[in-house]
Amino acid sequence: MCAHGSNGSRTLVQKQWIINLIIQPHLHKDILLGCVTPDYLNRVLESCQAYCCNGGYYAYKLLHNALKHARVNNWLPDMDFQQIRHYPEPPGNPVFYSPEQLRTFLTAASNSNHYLEIQLALFCGLTPGEILGLKYSDFNRHEQTITIQRIYTSNDSGKNCQLKKLEGTKQNRSLKIPFFLFPELSTRRKENRKLLARYHSATEYKSYLCLGPTAKIKSTVTLGAALKTITTETGLPRLNMRDLRYMFARFLLEQNFSLETVSGILGHTKQTTTLAFCNRIPCTDPEVGAVVAGSLDPVLGAGKKEGKNL
């Protein structure tokens, strides 16, 4: 039985993920389709919701559509669908740009002091904390890789800063990255050297990549303000750094990467986190992400064919 609606290749893959990862492990018993009742479905949905964040919503959406399709085709007896508990859609859908909008955005961003941070989110899928915690030594030009070893956090005022080591966690990972990031990295190193020359006593963060105007590590607020300026000046929909990570994940899905591989690239500790993350990405299967795809393939292409985490 298949849910009625869009059944493009990526849509079907995501439906299969939901079935295998969320629904099947929480079926209380194997019963005939004709014996399915609202009470039974509510128990299944309750288990799915307890299993992972928004698990009830994803299971509800798929099961509700599938059962209605079955009812229309007389595969299922009369059922009062109003008795099935509704799980609302998670709030705050991410922003996605068309290829044209993305080109406009990148052209404007290239004139920003935060261009490298933007590229690391869009073309590597890193979180703001991972980006701000990067050191020059985390990059390997010969291997064309970056290793995520720490996360940087601070409050809005830039105080109470903290660097968390990721050794021994799934977030501690090495990724293949586009080669065009390395010239940008060299430019940033030169800029930071000039900055540090003006602040002789500011040596605490001299090995870090993302330094602000006073030679201290930038904050997520600074990055957000930069994106606001860029989108306002270009007339583009407002976005944040997390939206850039979603665009990167969308490219991975359009290239048919497995759930396990996507999870590894994004640094998620659980595949259910990846499933919830990817299910917020539209499944219309348009030819979107051309700018990202053109830049990252063949960087990611080899890993996909070999079925390996990158």
C-alpha positions as CSV (number, residue, x, y, z in Angstrom):
1,M,0.0,0.0,0.0
2,C,1.5,3.4,-1.0
3,A,0.4,6.8,0.1
4,H,-1.3,8.8,-2.6
5,G,0.4,12.0,-3.8
6,S,3.9,13.0,-5.0
7,N,5.9,9.8,-5.7
8,G,9.1,11.2,-7.1
9,S,12.3,9.2,-6.4
10,R,13.3,11.4,-3.4
11,T,9.7,11.3,-2.0
12,L,9.7,7.5,-2.1
13,V,13.0,7.3,-0.4
14,Q,11.9,9.5,2.4
15,K,8.6,7.5,2.8
16,Q,10.7,4.3,3.0
17,W,12.8,5.9,5.7
18,I,9.7,6.7,7.7
19,I,8.3,3.2,7.3
20,N,11.6,1.4,8.2
21,L,12.9,3.7,10.9
22,I,9.7,5.0,12.7
23,I,6.6,3.0,11.8
24,Q,7.6,-0.7,11.5
25,P,9.6,-0.9,14.8
26,H,6.4,0.4,16.6
27,L,3.7,-1.8,15.1
28,H,2.4,-3.5,18.2
29,K,1.4,-6.6,16.3
30,D,1.0,-7.7,12.7
31,I,-2.6,-7.5,11.8
32,L,-4.7,-7.7,8.6
33,L,-5.5,-4.5,6.9
34,G,-9.2,-5.0,7.5
35,C,-8.6,-5.3,11.2
36,V,-7.0,-1.9,11.6
37,T,-8.9,0.4,13.9
38,P,-8.4,4.0,15.1
39,D,-7.5,2.8,18.5
40,Y,-4.7,0.6,17.1
41,L,-3.4,3.5,14.9
42,N,-3.4,5.8,17.9
43,R,-1.3,3.4,19.9
44,V,1.2,3.1,17.0
45,L,1.4,6.9,16.6
46,E,1.9,7.4,20.3
47,S,4.8,5.1,20.2
48,C,6.3,6.8,17.1
49,Q,6.0,10.2,18.9
50,A,7.8,8.9,22.0
51,Y,10.5,7.4,19.8
52,C,11.8,10.7,18.3
53,C,11.0,14.4,18.0
54,N,8.0,14.8,15.6
55,G,7.9,11.1,15.0
56,G,4.1,11.1,15.5
57,Y,3.7,13.8,12.8
58,Y,5.7,12.0,10.1
59,A,4.0,8.6,10.9
60,Y,0.6,10.3,11.0
61,K,1.1,12.0,7.7
62,L,2.1,8.9,5.8
63,L,-0.4,6.5,7.5
64,H,-3.3,8.9,7.1
65,N,-2.7,9.4,3.4
66,A,-2.1,5.7,2.8
67,L,-5.3,4.6,4.7
68,K,-7.4,7.1,2.9
69,H,-6.1,5.9,-0.4
70,A,-6.9,2.3,0.7
71,R,-10.4,3.3,1.7
72,V,-11.0,4.9,-1.7
73,N,-10.0,1.7,-3.4
74,N,-12.2,-0.5,-1.1
75,W,-9.2,-2.2,0.5
76,L,-10.3,-1.0,4.0
77,P,-13.7,-1.1,5.8
78,D,-15.4,2.2,6.9
79,M,-13.2,4.1,9.4
80,D,-13.8,7.3,11.2
81,F,-10.6,9.1,10.5
82,Q,-11.6,11.9,12.9
83,Q,-10.9,9.4,15.7
84,I,-7.2,9.2,14.7
85,R,-5.2,11.6,16.8
86,H,-3.8,14.5,14.7
87,Y,-0.1,15.4,15.1
88,P,0.5,18.9,13.8
89,E,3.3,19.9,11.4
90,P,6.4,21.2,13.2
91,P,6.6,25.0,13.0
92,G,9.2,27.1,11.2
93,N,9.8,25.7,7.7
94,P,13.3,26.4,6.4
95,V,13.9,28.8,3.5
96,F,15.0,27.5,0.1
97,Y,16.4,29.5,-2.8
98,S,15.9,28.8,-6.4
99,P,19.2,28.5,-8.5
100,E,18.7,32.1,-9.7
101,Q,18.2,33.4,-6.2
102,L,21.2,31.4,-4.9
103,R,23.5,32.9,-7.6
104,T,22.3,36.4,-6.6
105,F,22.9,35.6,-3.0
106,L,26.4,34.2,-3.5
107,T,27.4,37.2,-5.7
108,A,26.4,39.6,-3.0
109,A,27.9,37.4,-0.2
110,S,31.2,37.4,-2.0
111,N,31.7,41.0,-1.0
112,S,31.0,40.3,2.7
113,N,33.5,39.8,5.4
114,H,31.6,36.6,6.3
115,Y,31.7,34.9,2.9
116,L,33.8,32.0,4.0
117,E,31.4,31.2,6.9
118,I,28.5,31.3,4.4
119,Q,30.3,28.9,2.1
120,L,31.1,26.5,4.9
121,A,27.4,26.3,5.7
122,L,26.1,26.1,2.2
123,F,28.8,23.8,0.6
124,C,29.8,21.7,3.6
125,G,26.6,21.7,5.7
126,L,28.3,22.8,8.9
127,T,26.4,24.3,11.8
128,P,27.3,27.9,13.0
129,G,29.0,26.5,16.1
130,E,31.1,24.1,14.1
131,I,32.2,26.9,11.7
132,L,33.1,29.3,14.5
133,G,35.1,26.6,16.2
134,L,37.4,25.9,13.2
135,K,41.1,26.3,13.2
136,Y,43.4,26.6,10.2
137,S,44.9,23.2,11.2
138,D,41.5,21.6,10.7
139,F,41.9,22.0,6.9
140,N,44.0,19.6,4.8
141,R,44.7,21.0,1.4
142,H,46.4,17.9,0.0
143,E,43.6,15.6,1.0
144,Q,41.0,18.3,0.3
145,T,39.3,17.7,3.6
146,I,38.1,19.4,6.8
147,T,37.9,17.8,10.2
148,I,35.3,19.0,12.7
149,Q,36.8,18.7,16.2
150,R,35.1,21.4,18.3
151,I,32.0,23.6,18.6
152,Y,32.1,27.2,19.7
153,T,29.2,28.8,21.7
154,S,28.6,32.2,23.2
155,N,25.7,34.3,24.4
156,D,24.4,37.3,22.4
157,S,26.9,39.7,24.0
158,G,29.8,37.5,23.1
159,K,30.5,36.6,26.8
160,N,30.5,33.2,28.4
161,C,32.3,31.7,25.4
162,Q,32.9,28.0,25.4
163,L,34.7,25.6,23.1
164,K,33.4,22.0,23.3
165,K,35.6,19.2,22.0
166,L,33.9,16.6,19.9
167,E,36.4,13.8,20.1
168,G,34.7,10.4,20.3
169,T,31.3,11.7,19.0
170,K,29.7,11.4,15.6
171,Q,30.0,15.1,15.2
172,N,33.8,14.6,15.1
173,R,34.1,13.8,11.4
174,S,36.2,14.5,8.3
175,L,34.5,15.7,5.1
176,K,35.6,16.2,1.6
177,I,35.2,19.8,0.6
178,P,35.3,21.8,-2.6
179,F,38.7,23.0,-3.6
180,F,37.5,26.6,-4.1
181,L,37.4,27.0,-0.4
182,F,41.2,26.9,0.0
183,P,42.0,30.1,-1.8
184,E,39.2,31.7,0.3
185,L,40.9,30.2,3.4
186,S,44.2,31.8,2.3
187,T,42.6,35.2,1.9
188,R,41.0,34.9,5.4
189,R,44.4,34.0,6.9
190,K,45.9,37.2,5.4
191,E,43.0,39.3,6.7
192,N,43.3,37.8,10.2
193,R,47.1,38.5,10.3
194,K,46.4,42.2,9.6
195,L,43.8,42.2,12.3
196,L,46.1,40.5,14.9
197,A,48.8,43.0,14.0
198,R,46.5,45.8,15.3
199,Y,45.7,43.9,18.5
200,H,49.1,42.6,19.7
201,S,47.6,41.2,23.0
202,A,44.8,39.3,21.2
203,T,46.7,36.0,20.8
204,E,44.1,33.7,22.4
205,Y,42.3,33.0,19.2
206,K,45.1,33.5,16.6
207,S,44.8,30.0,15.3
208,Y,41.1,30.3,14.7
209,L,39.4,31.0,11.4
210,C,36.5,33.2,12.2
211,L,37.8,36.4,13.9
212,G,35.7,39.6,14.3
213,P,36.9,43.2,14.2
214,T,38.5,43.0,17.7
215,A,40.4,39.7,17.0
216,K,37.9,37.6,18.9
217,I,35.8,34.8,17.5
218,K,32.6,36.0,15.9
219,S,29.2,35.2,17.3
220,T,26.1,33.6,15.6
221,V,24.4,37.0,16.1
222,T,27.1,38.6,13.8
223,L,26.6,36.0,11.2
224,G,22.8,36.4,11.3
225,A,23.2,40.2,11.0
226,A,25.4,39.7,7.9
227,L,22.8,37.5,6.3
228,K,20.1,40.1,7.1
229,T,22.1,42.8,5.3
230,I,22.7,40.7,2.3
231,T,19.1,39.6,1.8
232,T,17.8,43.1,2.4
233,E,20.1,44.7,-0.1
234,T,19.3,42.0,-2.8
235,G,15.6,41.8,-2.1
236,L,15.8,38.1,-1.4
237,P,13.7,36.2,1.2
238,R,15.3,36.4,4.7
239,L,17.3,33.4,5.8
240,N,19.6,32.2,8.5
241,M,22.7,30.0,8.7
242,R,20.6,26.9,9.4
243,D,18.7,27.5,6.1
244,L,22.0,27.2,4.3
245,R,22.6,23.9,5.9
246,Y,19.1,22.8,4.8
247,M,20.0,23.7,1.2
248,F,23.1,21.6,1.5
249,A,21.1,18.6,2.8
250,R,18.6,19.1,0.0
251,F,21.4,18.7,-2.5
252,L,22.4,15.4,-0.8
253,L,18.8,14.1,-1.1
254,E,18.6,15.1,-4.7
255,Q,21.7,13.1,-5.4
256,N,20.1,10.0,-3.7
257,F,22.5,9.6,-0.8
258,S,21.4,7.1,1.8
259,L,20.1,8.1,5.1
260,E,23.2,6.7,6.8
261,T,25.5,8.7,4.6
262,V,23.5,11.9,5.0
263,S,23.5,11.4,8.7
264,G,27.3,11.0,8.8
265,I,27.9,14.1,6.6
266,L,25.7,16.3,8.8
267,G,27.2,14.9,12.0
268,H,23.9,13.8,13.5
269,T,24.2,11.5,16.5
270,K,21.0,9.6,15.6
271,Q,19.5,8.7,12.2
272,T,16.1,9.8,13.6
273,T,17.5,13.3,13.8
274,T,18.4,13.1,10.2
275,L,15.0,11.8,9.2
276,A,13.3,14.7,11.0
277,F,15.7,17.2,9.5
278,C,15.2,15.9,5.9
279,N,11.4,15.7,6.2
280,R,11.3,19.4,6.5
281,I,12.8,19.6,3.0
282,P,10.1,19.8,0.3
283,C,9.7,16.7,-1.9
284,T,8.6,18.3,-5.1
285,D,11.7,17.0,-6.9
286,P,12.3,20.1,-9.0
287,E,15.7,20.8,-10.5
288,V,16.8,22.9,-7.6
289,G,20.3,23.1,-6.2
290,A,22.1,23.5,-9.5
291,V,24.6,26.0,-8.1
292,V,25.4,23.7,-5.2
293,A,25.4,20.5,-7.3
294,G,27.7,22.1,-9.9
295,S,30.2,23.0,-7.2
296,L,30.1,19.8,-5.1
297,D,30.0,17.1,-7.7
298,P,32.6,15.5,-8.1
299,V,33.5,16.2,-4.4
300,L,30.6,14.1,-3.2
301,G,30.0,12.0,-6.3
302,A,32.8,9.5,-5.5
303,G,31.6,8.9,-1.9
304,K,28.0,8.4,-3.1
305,K,29.1,5.7,-5.6
306,E,31.2,3.9,-3.1
307,G,28.4,4.1,-0.5
308,K,30.7,5.7,2.1
309,N,30.3,8.4,4.7
310,L,32.3,11.4,3.7
